[in-house]
């Protein structure tokens, strides 16, 4: 649902950056939670899913502010 709302406002470069960054950030969070912090999916599932949602929202905001389409100034 977030992607449908976000993608119509991003440029082509922004769409690519959004998906590549999202995959990379989810992989990084998964590595940190499951590898470094030594949680398992059974014991740390709440932390894992909350952090995935938070990373998705933060990265969507960054992509929106950096790669949004410029609206035409002369809309008459």
Protein Blocks (a to p, Z undefined) as FASTA:
>chain_A
ZZmmmmmmpcfklmmmmmmmmmmmmmmmmmmmmmmnopafklmmmmmmmmmmmmmmmmmm
mmmmmmgccddfblZZ
